[in-house]
Amino acid sequence: MIWLILQVSYGTLVNNVITNAIVGAIIFYLISLLTGNYVLKLFDRFESRLTNQRPISLLFGILGLIIGLVLAVLISIVFFRSNTFFMNTMIPIILMLILGYFGFRLGNTQSDRWRKAFQFRRRSEATKEPGEKIIDKPVDDNYHHYKILDTNILIDGRIYDVIKTGFVEGTLLVPKFVLYELQYIADSSDSVKRVRGRRGLDILNKLQNEDLIPIEIYNKDYEDIDEVDTKLIQLAKDVDGVIVTNDYNLNKVIQFQNVKVLNINALATSLRQKILPGQKLNVMVVKNGTERQQGVAYLDDGTMVVVEDGRYFFNQHIDVVVTSAIQTDAGKMIFARPEHSTKNITDKNDNNGNSNNSNSNGKQKNNKRKNSGNR
């Protein structure tokens, strides 16, 4: 092309095979200097996107790409008969690019829906006994394979005990940005934060070493998002996962984002013992209450028990009777009084009743005597 522009004929000292090879090498070298970094970044980004994709998503994406290319070829048969370059070459290429791209995106982003559709078809085609009724609804509508752990749930540590019981299914997904936040907290100058961060890392190591449940590290980071909570929500949408947390504020935000959440605090609250008025408990008073003569005790699950006249039983185990209980966002609070004080009250009531009866009997006898004297 250069020699045609310069009107240099082939076979001369300039326009020959060796010169063309050298000139071509120099031109492509200069182009690589200008665009090399951009091309490398583009390939790195493409590679990172592929490594962060789930295998099932890649599989359905490739299937969608193949279907899109096949459709493009079938549609292009009409244009292949044309004699113009644009119609028989450019339009088929454009169709392949467009349909191939949309086929890949459709298969990749909707992989879970395609998987559920295939599973539902296999169930519907399965043989069944005569008279057996099968509900035509996929059983995994509410099933989410990935359980995404946030920073607070790892620091809390109770997720380890829950997983150890076997109630959690699927795969635990720990994002890289959650690990970074844990490491930042573990390296904090504040001793309290440092202990909490190291506890979270220890819990994560225990989950990995004991092999209680499959666990994966998610390497993708949302660089355009600053907040970790927002990254978690976006990740849950991308992988169709569930966020496992005990953060009250995050739980409220997730409810408006159409994302499933598992709250450990809500689970603990639902499993707490139901306390009813009149029920007897044995507690240990550990501190004074805010009101006069009150004492404060705690149940094994951390529920606060306010004991009337409890300050007189400081650091003692006593039997109490529940008088009332209230439920707040922070938890449940129980009000009780020592059992012996209720006995004293009943004894006093019985004594008062007996004295009243004796007084009434005495009055009746006096009235009878007066009536007999008048007669």
Helices and strands as residue ranges (DSSP letters): H 2-6, H 17-52, H 55-80, H 85-85, I 86-90, H 91-109, H 111-125, E 146-149, H 151-156, H 158-165, E 171-175, H 176-186, H 191-210, E 215-218, H 228-239, E 242-245, H 248-255, E 261-263, H 264-270, E 280-288, E 295-298, E 304-307, G 310-313, E 317-328, E 331-338, H 339-374
